[in-house]
């Protein structure tokens, strides 16, 4: 956890990235806080709050945003799906999803990752037998184009349906003027862009 230090504020009120802590910080944050936000400064320098944007991780009302059973069908081993999250990346840095795999065939895995990078070899959820229902929480950065990707791998013939339920997000917050959080910014249904492989 990043330790936030503000002039005149106790250490117990300056830990974490929540909005309450930002409001208690009193306007001036140390260089450690600036490094979390946009644009780091030299060690020990004070940063005006109006120039600091931080990621504030907050829960949102749960919402189902994608279900392959009612749209594109299962993802097969060797395929990578590109999904438009319809999230505004100027407001949201990342989102947390409960990713559920269902109606699995064989054994395999899916890896969820930002849409602006090549698959880094990660695995977000693994399944081990056919007809398994299994889930995991996945926190993924939302790139400027709003896309995420899902890579599927596993045994020959492996496939799975995928469900995404959003439950939290990393909101970009300007320290000088924090605004209220609107769940709608992360709860729009996904749109399938492409499936390769």
N, C-alpha and C positions, 0 to 999 in steps of 0.2 A: 504494500500500500504506500502511496506517495504521502509524505508528511508535508502538510501545508503550513507555512509560517507567515503570519502577517504581523506587522508592527502593532504592538499593544494588545494582541489577542493571545489567549492561553493556548498551549499545544493541544489540550483536550478538545478545543472547539475547531481545530483546523485540520483534522484528519479526514481523508477520503475525498470523493468527488461529488458529493450530493449538493443540491441547491442550498440547503440550510447552511452547510459549511461555507459555501461561496458567499452567502449573504452576511455571515458572521465575520468574514475575512476583513471587512471594513474598507475595501477599496485598494489596498496595496498588497501584492503578493510577492513572495520571494522568487528567485530565479528557478527554483525547483518547480513551482507551479507553472511558470511560463513554458518550461520544457514540455509539460503535458499538453499545453495549449498550442496555438499556432505561433511559431516563431520563438526560439529560445534566446536568452540573453546571456551575457557573461556572468560567471559565478558571483553571487553577492549583489548583483544589480537589482534595483527595485523597478517594478513594471507597473504602469498605470493600468487599472482594471479595465478601462474602456478599450484597451488594445489587446486584451487577452480573451481568447475563446477556448473553452475547455469542453471536454466530453463528460456529460453528467449522465450516469447510468441510472435509469428509472424504470420501474415496472409500468406496464400498460394493461388495459383490459384485454384478456385473451381473445384472439380471433383466428379462425381458420382462414389462411390465405392461399393455400394450394392443396389439391388432392388429385393425384394422378388417376385415381379410379374413375373420376368424373370428367377427365379431360383427355390427356394424351396417352394413357395406358402406362404399363410398367417400363422402367428403365432397365436395360440389359447390360450385362458385363461387357466392358469395352466401349460403352457410350458415355458421352458427356453432354448433359443438357444445360442450355443457357436459359435463365429465367429472368424476366424483367420484374423487379420487386414493386415497381410503381411507388417507390419511396423517394422523397425529395432529399438528395444527398447534400443540399445546402443546409438542411435542418438535422438530418440523421447521419451520424458517423458509422454506426453499426447497429445491428438488430440481433436479438436473441430469439431463437425459434426452438420449439420442441419438435424434433424431426422424428416421425414415426414411419417405420417400414412395416408393410403388411402384405399378405399373400405372396410371401417370398418363395422362390424356387431355387433349390441347391443351397450353396453357401457363398457369401460374398460380403461386400461392404459398399458404402457410399461415402464420398468425401465432399463436403460443402466448402466452397471457397469463393473469394471475391471474383467478379467477372472480368477484371482487368489484368489478371495474371494467369500464367499457365498452371495446370494442376501441380501443386507442390508435393504430391504423394501422400497427402493426409487421408485419414479415415475418420469419419465422424460417427458412423453407426455401423456395426458389424452384425451379420446374421449367420447362423450356423446350420440351420435345417430348413427344409421346405415348410411352408405354412406357418412361419414364425411371425409373431407380432412383437416388435421391439422398438424402443425409442431412446433418444438422448437429447440433451440440450446442446445447441450449437450457437455460438456467438460469432457473427461474421461481419467483417467490414463491408460497408456499402460504397462502391466506387462511384466516381462522378456520373457514369452512365446508368447507374441504378441497377446493374445486373449482378446476379450471383450465378455460380455454376455448380453442377452436381456431377461428380465422376462416379461411375459404377464399375466395380471389378469383382472378380471371384471365379468360381469353378466354371467349366464350360456349361453354357446354358443358364447360368445364374441370372435372375431378374427379380425385381421387387417394385411394388407400388410405393409411393412416397407421399407423406402428408406433412405439411408445415403449419404449425400453430404459433403465432407470434405472442410473446409474453413480456418482453422488455426491449428497451432500445437505448442506444447511446446518443443522447441529444446534444447537439452543438449549442452551447450556451455562452453568450457574451457576459462576462462577469459584471460589467457595469449595468447591464439592463436585462436580467434574466426574465424570460417570458413564461407564460403558462404552457403546459404540455398538452398537445392535442393527440389523442390516441389515433385519430384518423390518419395521421402522417405515416403510420407504419402498418395499418390494418387493411390496406387496399388489396384486393385479390391479385395474385401473380399472373403474369402473361408469359406463355412459353415463346421464346425467341427462336430456338433451334435445338435439335438433337443431332449430335455428330457421332459417327462410329457405327 
